Amino acid sequence: MSKWNLIINVGRCENCYNCVIANRDEHVGNDFPGYAAPAAAVGDSPIRILRRVQGTAPMVETTYLPTMCNHCDDAPCIRYAGDAIRKRDDGIVIIDPVKSRGRRDIVDSCPYGAIVWNEEQQVPQTWIFDAHLLDQGWRQPRCQQACPTDVFEAVKLDDAAMKQMAAREGLKVLEPDLATRPRVWYRGLERWETCFVGGSVSAKIAGVMECVQGAKVTLSQGGELLATTASDGFGDFRFDNLPRDGGAYRVEVSHAHGIAWRDCILGESVYLGELRLLRTEETVEAGAEAEGRETPLSETV
């Protein structure tokens, strides 16, 4: 049987909040019996936009992550709440607005924090995939309809086809270790989960400090080469998809104008700053001057 899934394109979210506003426009003050009680005008939204800022100026990346009810196939909230929450045949999870009245305890049953408490109605509520609209023939929820950057994509597929699509397109779910089998998938989630190491290459050319394009830049760890790239027209380089708290790395730069290196310990994404190239003889000389330092020609970040 075909079931609803939502795919979220992480890199496309610009934090415009149209999805949040559309959801509140749909539900605040509007009663949909069997689906949801009227949402409160003041209170937490069942759709949230999380923010992550990586790096430092001038190499900064901000990522926005929309989150909501995952409509899990093995939902902890259903196991906890009994008949107050049901799972529809099409995969959508519904908190019964009548049977759940007064059940504030249900809020804490979701490990994703996707259930909010409606103080006005005294009911727990979540994002219902706009099931009331889908049942009327709509093909997409309000969040998808209102998004100007195509962050959301609702698809209705059988489980085998969805599994194939996820494998083919590299789709992931949040907190897979929870084993809740979510029906909300993320494209490009590595942008949220991983880190980068970047920097800028420069050299003194004809007495003027210039950006260096085309310098060979390598990333290694424990003496093992992990990746190679080249500096761009601004002298910038960047290594992506590194694990958080990945430990110690070394960045080495080589070019006709000289060499440089920098060590860093990666906890979060880091911009190494300017790596100034030195000629071989300058390197030896600088190394002699820096004798006794742990990292010649470098600062540990």
Number of C-alpha atoms within 10 A of each C-alpha: 10 15 16 22 24 21 19 26 20 20 19 18 20 17 15 13 17 17 24 21 15 17 23 20 14 15 18 14 13 14 14 12 12 12 18 24 24 21 28 19 14 10 12 14 23 21 22 16 18 12 12 12 13 18 18 14 9 10 19 13 14 13 19 20 22 20 18 19 22 26 26 19 17 14 21 17 21 21 12 15 18 11 13 18 20 18 17 13 11 15 21 22 25 22 28 20 23 14 14 20 16 16 14 18 12 23 19 17 18 17 14 14 14 21 25 21 24 23 14 12 15 16 25 25 29 24 24 20 25 19 21 16 13 13 9 8 9 12 14 20 22 22 23 20 15 18 19 15 13 14 22 26 17 17 15 17 16 14 16 11 12 19 12 12 13 17 11 9 11 13 20 19 20 18 12 10 8 12 14 18 17 22 21 22 21 24 19 17 20 16 20 19 13 17 22 20 22 21 21 22 29 23 22 15 11 7 7 8 11 15 19 24 18 18 23 17 23 19 22 16 15 10 9 10 13 13 13 15 15 20 22 16 11 14 20 22 23 20 19 14 14 17 16 14 13 14 12 15 22 19 23 17 22 19 19 12 16 19 23 22 20 22 21 18 15 19 14 17 26 21 21 22 17 16 22 22 24 21 16 13 10 13 17 13 11 14 15 12 12 14 10 9 12 10 14 19 20 17 13 13 15
